[in-house]
Amino acid sequence: MTGTVTLTVADALARYLRAQRIEIDGRVEPLFGSVFAIFGHGNVTCLSEPLHDGADELPVWRGQNEQSMALAAVAYAKAQLRRRIGIVTTSIGPGASNLLTAAGVAHTNRLPLLMLSGDVHVGRLPDPVLQQVEHFHDPSLSVNDAFKPLVRYWDRVVTPSQLVQTLPQAISVMLDPETCGPAFLALPQDVQGRSYDFPESFLVPRVHRIARPRPEPELVEQVAALLRQSKRPLIISGGGVHYAGATGALERFASAHDLPVAETIAGRAALLQSHALNVGPLGVTGSDSANAMAEQADLVVAVGTRLQDFTTGSWSLFRNPAMTLVSINVGRHDAAKHFAVGLRADAAVALDALHEALGDWRAPASWPALGQQRAAQWKSVVAQRTRPTEGTPSYAQVVGAVNRLVRPGDTVVTAAGGLPAELNMNWLSPQIGCFDIEFGFSCMGYEVAAGWGVKIARPEHESIVLVGDGSYLMLNSELYSSVLSGQKVILVVCDNGGFAVIDKLQRNTGNTSFNNLLEHCRRPGGKLPRVDFALHATALGARAEKIHAIAEFDAAFARARASDISYVIVVDIDPGRWSECDCWWDVGLPEITHSSDHRKAVNQWNEGRMHQRHGI
């Protein structure tokens, strides 16, 4: 029988986390690579000491805001392709509730994140404690219960022995490709300090491996038969292709059978843009080339994608009434969407199995040739959009400049506002991966924190963040964290004077510009106050400069790359110059309106709705 060791709950927790390992491409590494911590009552008295004692093995980073720390941990996991996990720990009350948005990001994007938040006393003797939210009908509730809809695994540790059961379960959920997402453990203040005789076997190192579910042979044959019968097959590459390490399998499969490939936002850079079969990004913020291929396709093979509305044009893209949808996915929920023929399996394993089943079959030559022609037309449009000109730059011109200047290994990060669309529409992927557009939750404030998390995950390469002025103002404090921790990021702040992309949506749907651009906000008369972002970044310890023309960007970026600390480039952006894509998107519009502009928008919206796919 195994022996025991007497430890507090907090000490056993820290030791267990440090003991976990994962095998990655034949190497064994720590499963948990970073802890992001802000200490307060609820986690400082018991948990800080064991984290301090093991900080050389499991580094602890001090952030400035709980939400942004957790976003950094999410980006860390994404940069590690879900194979290593970040931890965030907070106090009780607002320290914990600040994590809710980040939990939504991790849950939506199927990314692992371990959250350890303090909680009120189980014993209740000192109730109500500081920051406790009391519920008169249920005294067992705390703010931590609010996480239940936002995580894949939730538990409250009310007794020390519970730790032995709950920690392996939390890790199992985060590492399972189907259930991958955030896990939350509430740690009551009094329970953290309790001692218990933990089994020594609980604390020994354990090596985990990511499962690669194999497809059912009968389903492989069914999908292969569908491909052989098709005349215009199209692959949609999703984020799951990256997480499964299936980019090589995708390239082999597409090349062997002449199958055009369109990419989702999460699936961008799964195939080099120079590849003859890459027809571009798909959907509302995609390319006319990929969208035109989707309209005609008679068979769509969606690989590792949850088929979000921005990818499918709210299911209006696929206009061939005879189109059959095949979904290759590890998740039952995603594989079964929209009456798809579901092939539940690891993406790499499934693609290799289909490749073998198809033998020497190839799609009709005219179909991939059409894709190449359309992709060339799209790239020509991108070249025009990104071409430097005089005057206030556009988003596309900044994207084009960064695209031209990136080096192998550099990771580009963005999230909400106009930048995700502009990057998706105009980025010509020069390398596989290293491209993080958080657009599942479209979380404003992700960008700066994520850049910090990416740099911690990949310290030998540059982390390049493109962020709008609105997102920067919402959550910028981890720029200071990057300076404090010595984890350099390059930040490009695109200032268009407000929430310009939402102003665009407001106007395009028949509304009047209101409360989005700074010039349209309620304020005293006179001069419009503007933020000096370069000065602000300098105050946070970074180096910064403002450029006044796109012709100045290359030199500024060279200075940023040469800098040994975080560097910020600020550039004004024309709020009226946007890249466009001919794709419908289902947004709620009023059925009754007294505005002619509204009526026109509603009529156009109804025309697009006629193309929505409702079933098989």
N, C-alpha and C positions, 0 to 999 in steps of 0.2 A: 504493500500500500504506500502511496506517495506520502511524503511528509508535508508539513504545513509551515507557514511563516506568518507571524503576526504583524499586520500592517494596518494603517488607516485606509479608509476607502479611497481617499485622494492619492495616497502613495501607491496603492495597488493599481489604481487606474493609470497613473503615469507610467509605472513599470510595465504594465501590460501593453500599453501603446508603443513603448520603445522596443518591446520584444517582437513586434510584428514585422515580418519581412514579405517581400514579393519577388517572384522570379520574373525578370524582364529580359527577353532575348538571351536566355542562358545565364544572365547575371542575377545575383541575389542582392537586393537593396532594401533599405528600410521602407516599409509601407507608408508610414507617416513621415513626410519630409519637412514640415514646418508647423509651428504653432504660432498663431496670431493672438496676442493677449492684451486686453485692458483689464487690470485688476481693480476690484472694488469689493465691498462686503458681499459675500456670497461665493467668492472664489480666491480671495487673497490670503485668508488666514490658514487655509488647509491645503489648497492646490498649488499655490505659488512656490512653496518650498520644494516639493518633489519635481516640479518643472525646472526649477533652478538647478537642482542637483543633477539633472540629466540633460542640461541645455547644450552640452558639447555634442551629445548624440542626437538630440532632437531640438534643433534651434528654435528659440522663442523670439518672435519679432514684436516690437511695440508699435501698435497703430495709434491713430488719433480718433477713430470713430469705429464703433462696432460694425456698422453696416459695411463700411468700406474695407475693414479688415476681412470680413467674410467674403466680400467680392474678390479681394486679392487671393483668398484661398480657393475660390471657385476657378479663377483664371489659372492659378497654379495647377490645379487638377486637370484643366483642359490642356494646358501646355504639356502636361505629362501623359496626355492621351488616356486619362482616367486610370492610369496604372499606379499612380501615387496620389496620396490624399493630404489635404491641408486640414488643420484643426483650428477652430476659433473658440476661445473661452471668454466668458463675460460674467459680470456680477448679476444680481437679480434686478427685477424691475425694468427700467428703461435700457439698461445695458443689454438685457436679453431681448426686449422687444425691438431694439434697433436692428436685430438680425433678420426680422421677418422678410424684408424685401430681398435680401441676399438668399434666403431660403427659397423664395419664389424663383429667383434666377436659376439656382442649382436644380430645383425640381423640374422646371420647364425645359431646361437644356439637358436633363438626364446626366448631371454631373455629381460626383461624390463630394460631400462636405460633412465633416463631423463637428457638431456644435455642442459645447459643454457649458451650460449656463447655470449659475447659482439659482437656488429656489428658496422659498420660505421654509421655516422649521416644520418638520413633520410632527414634532412633539407639541407644537402650537402653544406652549406655555408662555412665550414672550409676545404672542400675537396682539395687535398687528405690528409687524416689524416695519422698519423703514423701507419704503418703496413697495410695500405689499398692497395689492389691489384686492380688497375684500369683496366676496360674493356672499350675500346674506343667505341665499338659498343653497349654496354648496361651498362650504369652507375649504374644501380640498382644491379648488381652482386657483390658479395663479396665471400671470401673463404667459407663462410657458405653455399653457394649454392651447394658446392661439396658434402654435406651430403645427398642430395636428393635421390641418388640411394642406400644409406646405412641405411636408417631409415624407420620405418613404418609410422611415422608422422613427418611432417616438417612445420614450420610456421615462419614468420618474424613478430614481433609485431611492427607495424608501427603507431598504435594509441592506447591510453589507453583502450578504450572501447573494443578493440579486445580481451583483456585478459579474459574477462568474457566468451567469447565463446571458445577460443582456449584451455584453461587449462582443462576444463572438457573433451574436445575431446581427448586431449593427454592422459589423464589418462584412458579414456575408451578404447583407442587402446592398451595401455600397459597391461591392466587387462583382456582384452578379450583373452581367450585361443587360438582362431584362429589367431588373428592378433598380438599377443604378440611380442614385439620387442622394439627397441629404439625409443625414441621421441626426436626431436631437436627443440628448440626454439631459434631463433636469436633475440637478444635484442639490438637494436641500442642504442648508448650511450645517445643521446639526449632524446629519448623516455623514457628511464628508469627513468629519473628524473621528468617527467611530472606528474602533479596531475590530479585527476579525482574523481568525486563523485561515488564511487563504491557502489552497492547495499549491504546493510548489510547481506542480505540473501546469497550473494556470499561467504561470509567469515565464515559462521556458519559451525561447524563440520559436516561432512558427512561420513557415514559408507558405505563402498563398500563391495561387495561380489563377489567372482569368480563364473561365470556362469558354470553350469554343464548341457550342452545340452543333451537331452534324444534322444535315437535312435528311428527311425520309427519302429513300431511293425512289419510291413511287411518285413523290411530288417532283423530284428532280426530273424524272422522265416526262411528267405532265408538262412542266414548264419548258423543257427542251422541245417537246412536240409543238407547243404553242409558238415557240421561236421559229421552228422550221416552217410553219404555216404562214408566218407573218411576212408582209412585204415592206412594212415601214416600222421596224422595231426601234425603240428609243430607251436608253438607260438613263435613269435619274440617280445621280450619285449624291448621297446624303452624308451627314456628319458621322454616321455609323461606319462608313468606309474608313475614315481616319481612325476611329477608336478601335476598330477590329484589326488595324494594321493591314488593311486590304487594298491599299492603293496599287501595289504591285499586281495583285490578283485582278483588279479592275482593268489595269492597262493590258494585261495578258489576254483577258477575256474579250475586251472590246476589240483589240487589234486582231486577234485570231479569227473573229467572226464579223468584222467590219460593222460594228454597232456604234452609232453615234451616241455620245455621252453629254447630257446636260447636267449642270450642278445646282444644288440648292445653296442657300447662303452658308449653312453649316458645312456643306460638302465642297465648298470652293477649294481650289488648289489640290484636289484629289488627282487631277490629271493636268499635266503641263498645258498652258494655253497654246503652246506651239504644236501640240499633238493634233494630227489631222482629224481625229474623231471627236475632239472637244468642240462642241457647238455653242458653248457659252453658258452663262448663268440663266436660270429659269425663273419666270414668274413676274410679279408686279414690279420688282426692282431688278429685273434681269435684262436679257438681251432679246431683241426682235428675232435673232437667229434661232435661239433655243425655243422661244415661244412659238415660232412658225413651225418648227419640227414637231412640237407637242400637239399643235392643232391637227396635224395630218397623221400622227402616229396611229397605227392599228394595234400595237402592243407596247405597253409601257412597263418596264422592269424597274421598279423603285427599290433602291438598295440602301438600307440603313437610314431611312428618312421617315419622319412622322407626318410628312405631307401637310405642312402648315399652310395657311391661306395665302401667304405671300409667295409660296412656291407654286401653288395650283391656280393662282388667280381666282381665289375663292371657288375653285372647281369649275372655272369657266374656260380654262385653257384647252382641255381635251375635247375637241369638237368632232372627232370622227365617231359617229354613232356605233361603229363596230369595234371601237377600242376596247381591249382587254387589259386589265391592270393586274400585274404580278407584284407582290410585295415581299422582298427578302428582308427579314428582320428577326432579331433574337426575341423581340417582344410580341406576345400574343395580341395585345391591344393594337399595336401598330400594324402587324401583319394582316389583321382582319379588316382594316379600314376600307370603307367604300366598296364592299363586295369584292375585294381583291382575292386572287388566288394566292394564298399565304404560304410562303416557304420559310418556315421558322428555322433559322440557323444562323451561325456566325457568317458574316459577309464573305470573308476570305474563303472559308470552307465551301460555302454554297457556290460562289463564282467558279472555283476550281472544279467542283463537281459538275456544274453545268457545262463548263469548257470541255470536260472529258466526254460528257454525254452527247455533245453536239458534233464531235468528230471534226470533219473538215467543212462543215456547213458554214456558209457566209450569207449575210444579208445581200439582197439584190444590189449590184454595184451602183445603180443610179441613186439610191437612197443616201449612202454616206457621201457620195459626190455632191448631192444637193446640200447636205449639211456643211461640207467644206466651203461651198460657194456662199452660203448664208453667213457662216462664221467670218469669212473674209470681208463681207460687207459690213458686219458689225464692227470688226476691228478697224475698218476704215472710218467708221463713225466715231469710235473711241479716239482714234488719232486726231480727228478734227476737234473733238471736245477738249482734249488734253493739250492741244497745241498752245504754247505760250503766246500771249498777246499783251498789248499794253492795256493799262487801266486796271481797275479793281479785279483781282482774280476770281475765277469760279472755283467751286469745290473740285470739279473735274480736273482743273489745271493743277491744283495742289496734289490730288491723287496721282496724276500722271508724273509729277515731279518725284514724289516718293517712290513710285513704281520704278522709275528710271534709276534711282539711287540706292535701292536696297541691295544688300549683299547676301550671299548664302548664309542661312541661319538666322537672319533678322526676322523678328516676329512683328507683324503689324496688327494693332488692336484698335477697335472702335466699337461703338454700341448705338446709342439712340440719336435721334435727330436726323438731319439730312445726310450725314456721312455714311451710314450703312448702305443706303441706296447708291450713293455716288461711288463708293468703293466697289460694291457688287457689280455695278454697271460698267465700270471703267478699269477695273484691275485686270491686268494680263499676267497671270500667275507665272513667275519665272522659276519657282521651286515648288516642291510638294510640301503642303502643310504650311506652318508658320503664319497662319492667317486667322485671326480671331475677331469675327463680327458677332457680337452678342445681340442677336435679334429674335431670340425665342421669347424673352421677356421684355425686350427693348428697354433696358433699364438705364435711364439717365443716371449718371454718376458712376457707372461701371468702369469707365475708360481709365481714369487716372489710377484707381486702385488696382485694376486688372494689369496695367502696365507694370506696376510694382510686383505683383504676384508672378507675372511671366518672367521678369528678370530674376527673381529668386529661383524659379524653376529652371531657367536656362541662363545662368550667370555669364557664360562665355560669349553670348550673342547680344546684339542690341534689341531692346524692347522699344518699339516705335508706336506712339499713341497719337491717333488723330481724334480730336475732341472739339465739339462746338462750344461756343461761349456759354450757352445755357447749361449744358452738362457740367462744364468746368465750375461754374458758379454754384451748382447744386452740391458737388462733392469733390473738393480738390485737396483735402487735407493730407492724403497719402502721398502727395508730391513731397511734402516735408518728411514723411516717413522714408521715402526713397533716398532722400539726402541723409537723414539720420542713420539709416542702415547701410549706407554705402552701396545701394543697389540702383545704379544709374538708369534712368529712362530718358528717352527723347520724346518730348511732348510738342505736338503741333496744334496750337489753339486757333481754330478757324472762327473768327468773330464776324457774324452777320447781323449783329444788333438785336438778338432776341431768339425766340423760338420760330425761326423762319419757315421751317418745313411744315409746321402745324398751321402757320399763317397761309401757306400755299394750299394745304388741304381745306382750310376754312374758306378761302376764296374760290377754289375749284368746285366746291359744293354749293355755291351760290350765296355764301355768307359775305359779310363785310369784314374787312380786317379789324380785329378787335382783341386787345389784351395779349397779343403774342409778340409782335415786334415792339421793342422798347418805345419807339415813337408813337405807338398807339395805346400805350398804357396810361392809366390815370396818374397824373403828376402835376405839380405846379407848373405854371407857364414859364417860358423862357428857355434857356439852354438845356439841351438833353444831357444829363450826366452819363458818361461812359467809363467803363472800368479800364484802368491801365493794367492789362494782364501781365505785361512784362515786369512792371514794378511789383505787382502782387507776387509773381513767381520768385522774384529776387528776394522779397521779404520772407519767403518760405525756405530760402537757402539755396535755391537753384540759380544757375546762370540763365539769362534770358535776353532776348532781343525782339524787336518788332521790325518786320520788313514791310515795304510799301509797294512792291511789285513782284510778280512771279519770277522775273529775271534775277531777283536777288536771292531766290530760294536755295539754289545749289550751293552757293558760298556759305549761307547760314547753316545749311545742313552739314556741310563739311566741318564747320566749327562745332556743331552739336556732336558729331561723331567723335571729334578729337577731344572733347571735354571729358574730364574724369569724374564729373558729378552731373546730376540731372540737368538737362538743358531744355529750355522752352523757346519755341519759335512762334511768334504771334503774327497772324496775317489777317487783314480784313478781307471778307468774302462778300461778293455781290449777292444780296439776298434774292435777286430776281432771276438768276441764271441757274437753271437746273438741267440735268440730264433727264431725258424722257424715254419711256418705254411704253409701247402700245399694249397694255394689259389691264383688264378690268379688275377692280377690287371691291368687294362687298362691304360698304360702310353704311351705317344706319342713316337714312335721310327721312325728313318729315313727309308723311303722306299728304298732309294738308298744309298749304302755305299760301301766303298772299303776295309773295315776291316772284316776279317774272324770272329772276336769276335762279331762284330756288326751283321753280317749275322746270326750267331748262335742264338743270342738274338732275332732277328726279327723272325726267324723261330719258336722259342719256343713261342714267343708272339702270332704269328698267330695260333698256335695250341690251345692256350687257348681261343682265340677269337671265335673259332668254337662253344664254349659252351655258348656264350652270348645269353640271352633271349631277343628277339626283340619284342615280343607282347604276345598275349593271348596263 
